[in-house]
Amino acid sequence: MVSAEEQQGLVLSSCRRCPSGCRRQIRFHKVLCYIFNMPKLYKTMFSISLVLMLAALAVFLIYGLNLGIDFTGGSLLEIRTQNIELRSVRESLEKAGISNAAISQTENGFLIKMPEISEEKHQEILVELQQFGEIEEIRFDSIGSTIGQELKNKSIAAIVIALILISLYLAIVFSRISETISPWVLALGAFVALLHDLLLPAGVFSLLGKLRGVAIDAPMIAAALAILGYSINDTVVVYDRIRENIIKNPGADFNSNVHKSIKQVLVRSMNTTLTTLFAVIAIYIFGGPTLKNFSLALIIGIASGAYSSIFVASPVLMLFYKK
């Protein structure tokens, strides 16, 4: 039986030969050589993933998330105006007795976040703003601090419980190959991939919150849970093919089985991801401003989910195999 190293050497040696001698075919063979050079490919991509995770974590820890009133409680007023300046908006709020409001400028007006106010105070603010020019109220939301804190706690609990259940599910479902690799190592690989898929959107929205005042609201929790589901779906597809190849070829090298499995599901994973991304990108472009942040989070999470199942979860299996 030819070992995995000998098989890889044969592939690499065949890649070095170029029958026609044309430059395009030489470049194609170089790409094949890189793809089939498993240790180099996975180490490179996993290192890039690790750098991205650390960068996203650093941004998240430095800036944090700009939580909306869904989580902090308070009132949110969005107005459309063409002839009122930021200074005038702040002056109107101070006249109404609101001195600690957070004001961010939108494309056609202003978004004002402030402590919870009554309907009377809401109308007073509108009257003060109308003294500086014409305005149109887009929305006004008010949520108590108790409800906001409760929603925040429930959102964190939902994500933590989802991660725990996913890890237990993987450990149970893939127990048939426990003699080859521990199911808990499979769960660890999936957990690291899920962490990767949550950290990247969190880092992006921490930066957007700092630079553009983008706030995290309740629909973003739905986006996070959707990202978890999509990511674990891709990872389970890869793991299931690894299990099949281990059962069919119990004597084969583990890393070779992993690489073979990835090649078998790669096209399917790319097609599924692209199809889903097209739909979400359409929502981002045509869905209106209320769906932009939600769809942007899904775009980042779905793209990183397809990537992480191959270049994060799989290298973790190789790293901890028989360790």
Phi, psi and omega in degrees: 000136180278131182286168181295322180295320179293321178297318179295322178296320178296319180296315182295320179293323177291329179293330182287340181273136179234099186302318184273338179079005182282152184295321181299317181290327177297315179298320179298318180293326177294320177298317178299318179300319181292318181296319184278350176276080191304308184302316182294315182297309184291322178296319180296310183291322178293324178295319177297317179298319180296319178296317179296319179297316181294321178295316179296319179296319179297315179298319180296317182288327182284311186262329184070178179266139176276091185288136178279182184291344176302330184252328183266341188080159180128194181235147181230124180237125177242128180235153175249128180204155181245340189234020177246133180269164181300321180299322180290323178296316180294322178295321179296319180294320180294323177295329179274002177090015179252109184250350184241037180276148175258118185246127175234141183273135176255185181297322186238013182175224185220151174242120186245119178249127186212170176300162183301131181234161178277171178295325178297316178294324177301312180293325178297320178296317179298319178298316179296319180294324182292344177288341181260353179155181180284138177224156174230123180282122179274314179199156174217119180236143178220126182229133179293153182295327180294316179295319179298316179294322178295318178295322178298313180296319180293325180294315178297317180297321180298317181292316181296315179297320178299317179296317180295314181296322178297316180297317178295319180300314181295319181297325181280313186295323184259027178290343181295336180253027183294337178288334179271313180212141183295134176301334179288334173291321174299317178297322179297316178300316179294320181296317179296320178296318178295321178297319177300316184287337176272326182291322182298308176298324180297318178295318180297315183284336171295317179292317178295324177295324179286317187273324187235005177071023180290127184257150177268120179243184185301319179301337180292331176292321175298321177296319180297316179293324176295321178297317178301314181296317181293318181296314182291331177298314178296318181294320179296323177299315178294313181299320181296321177291324175298316179300315180299316181290327177293318179294320180288323183234071185296336182268356183285158178297137184298315180298324177294321177296320179296313182295320178298318180296318180296318178298326182288330183255359187298312183295317179299317181295318180295317180296316180296317181294314181296319179299316179293318181297322179301317180293317182290323177296322176298320176296319180297321184281316189252357187279353180091168185295331183290339182255358185296311181295319179300312181289327177296318177299319179294320180300312180296314184292318181292318179296315180289332179294318177294323180289316188290330180297334181263313190255004174238303182296314183295314176299329177296321177299316180295325183292319185259010180297123180058034177240000000 
